[in-house]
Amino acid sequence: MKNIKLIVTLVVVLAAVFIGAWVVQDNALKTGLVLLGFQLAELPVGLWVLVFFFCGVVVGVALCYPANFALKRQSRQLVKKLQKLDVELSLARNESAAD
């Protein structure tokens, strides 16, 4: 299973690199940007698109982490509660069988 996950991850990364190189090649016009009053480097438009796309992905993932951690905590609490209820149910069944 680990090998399949590694292969799939490798294929996805290689596809992303290939598509990124394709975007940069197709959008080779160099342009400079001014960000908050600072002149940024003059790079191809395709590279700027990839940089800002990557930054957006990073920000999106970072903003999802608090909700993810809250859901994991809630899941752990519910699993503990379920285990406790299973123990109570098995005890009640044993008591009813003994009567």
C-alpha positions in Angstrom: 0.0 0.0 0.0 2.9 2.4 0.8 4.4 1.7 -2.6 1.2 2.5 -4.4 0.8 5.8 -2.5 4.4 6.6 -3.3 3.9 5.9 -7.0 0.7 7.9 -7.1 2.4 10.8 -5.3 5.4 10.7 -7.7 3.1 10.7 -10.8 1.1 13.7 -9.4 4.3 15.6 -8.7 5.7 14.8 -12.1 2.5 15.8 -13.8 2.4 19.1 -11.9 6.0 19.9 -12.9 5.3 19.1 -16.5 2.2 21.3 -16.6 4.0 24.0 -14.8 6.9 24.0 -17.3 4.3 24.0 -20.1 2.5 27.0 -18.7 5.8 28.9 -18.3 6.9 28.0 -21.9 3.5 29.1 -23.4 3.5 32.4 -21.4 7.1 33.5 -21.9 6.5 37.3 -22.1 8.6 38.8 -19.3 6.9 41.3 -17.0 7.8 43.0 -13.7 5.3 43.5 -10.9 5.0 46.1 -8.2 3.8 44.6 -4.9 3.0 47.0 -2.1 5.3 49.6 -3.6 8.2 47.2 -4.1 9.4 46.3 -7.6 9.6 42.6 -8.0 11.9 40.7 -10.4 11.1 40.6 -14.1 9.9 37.0 -14.8 7.8 35.3 -17.4 4.1 35.7 -17.0 3.7 31.9 -16.7 6.1 31.8 -13.8 4.2 34.6 -12.0 0.9 32.7 -12.5 2.5 29.6 -11.0 4.0 31.5 -8.1 0.7 33.1 -7.1 -1.2 29.9 -7.6 1.3 28.1 -5.3 0.9 30.9 -2.7 -2.9 30.6 -2.9 -2.7 26.9 -2.4 -0.4 27.4 0.7 -2.7 30.0 2.1 -5.8 27.8 1.5 -4.3 24.8 3.2 -3.1 26.9 6.1 -6.6 28.4 6.6 -8.1 24.8 6.6 -5.8 23.5 9.4 -7.7 24.9 12.4 -11.0 23.4 11.2 -9.2 20.1 10.5 -7.7 20.0 14.0 -11.1 20.7 15.5 -12.7 17.9 13.5 -9.9 15.5 14.5 -10.4 16.4 18.2 -14.1 16.0 17.9 -13.6 12.6 16.2 -11.3 11.4 19.0 -13.9 12.5 21.6 -16.7 10.6 19.8 -14.6 7.5 19.4 -13.9 7.5 23.2 -17.6 8.0 23.9 -18.5 5.2 21.5 -16.0 2.8 23.2 -17.5 3.7 26.6 -21.0 3.0 25.4 -19.9 -0.3 23.9 -18.5 -1.3 27.2 -21.7 -0.3 29.0 -23.7 -2.2 26.4 -21.7 -5.4 26.8 -22.0 -5.1 30.6 -25.8 -4.7 30.3 -26.0 -7.7 28.0 -23.9 -9.8 30.4 -26.2 -8.8 33.3 -29.3 -9.6 31.4 -27.9 -13.0 30.3 -27.0 -13.8 33.9 -30.6 -13.2 35.1 
